[in-house]
């Protein structure tokens, strides 16, 4: 079978293939590159051989007459192994120099068309150059009338070289307009339930607080219409009628030390100015510093060795059909403060001079119960009929240093006096006897000295 020889397009070496491989891709035994085996050309006319190489022939092609083809036996075959002609005793099996692929090679990939300005996803100009590399000249004695190597044409970066150069410049503004701009989607609102959980209770609280303020401002009774705790409290103790018998010796413990609460202005008065609480009118007449006389049944009366402070009062019953005892010996009982600050049993009647307090009167409960002692002229067990009035007094204990405290006082003094005010209506228990505290203010200049009072 006749072999066809041609020059390798990659390394330029001469290689031979069988006639059946003409027009197909074969592997070069020298550089191991896959090349296309060209078809043999027909002999040129005689006129062309005589004329010699023409200038019109392509560059790198030689005339057949100029090639000296060696004998067929001297041409290296690509189908036999070099070791087959060697003198080696041991050699491997013969193998061909050209390795044919078991299957036909796939067709060369089709190059994609160059994208237009609107399709390129890149910015800036893009330059491409198509460069042609001429085939190297064939050595002497080798037929160069073969097909040009397709690998000679390559697509690469633009370099200054001889050949064909094609340059394409892409419009930068067109590319910028062609690039799709991403859409920025706002974040999803996931805090709605948290806002509702925090805001709704606050709004509800604000509404309720506003309603409460409006109610307290416009609908609640003003404080002036509500009685002060010292203006009305239960009459549960005492010896005169109007108190239940089982409660005569009962000592009531009032919450928050009611006896020491600040006395409001509506329960205060001054000398010569009457004040009314319930059905009782109290008018302070005078304050004097004098001795008092102790009266004991079956014994002579005894005047106190030292003077004591006396507050003279006029009491009037203003009711139409009620009779009651405005004073009570229990209200004027003597009481001494305990060392452990225990104020149980403290009376509501006491004198305040500066920071000192003088509680009750000169007689204790035991003195009245056992010795039946009284103070001469003090009508603590006198009953007032409707419209009736009488004069009486309250005093301090002569054993207390009241005179010294009054003489040194530079500020007004206050004398609290507990009295009965008559009956009051209650929501669940009907009408009950009630008490009140009246405060009398005076100064040191209003205190006068006098002899013991009349019988």
RASUL-V657280 format. One record per helix or strand of 2 or more residues. SS is the DSSP state (H for helix, E for strand). FROM is the first residue (numbers start at 0). TO is the last residue. If there is no record, write none. Layout:
ss;from;to
SS;FROM;TO
SS;FROM;TO
This chain:
ss;from;to
E;2;6
E;13;17
H;18;20
E;24;26
E;33;35
H;45;50
H;63;65
H;71;73
H;81;84
E;128;131
H;149;151
E;152;155
H;171;177
H;191;217
H;222;224
E;232;233
H;244;246
H;257;259
H;264;266
E;267;269
E;273;276
E;279;289
E;292;294
E;301;302
E;307;316
E;349;352
E;355;358
H;364;369
E;373;374
E;388;394
H;401;407
E;412;425
E;429;441
H;443;445
E;446;448
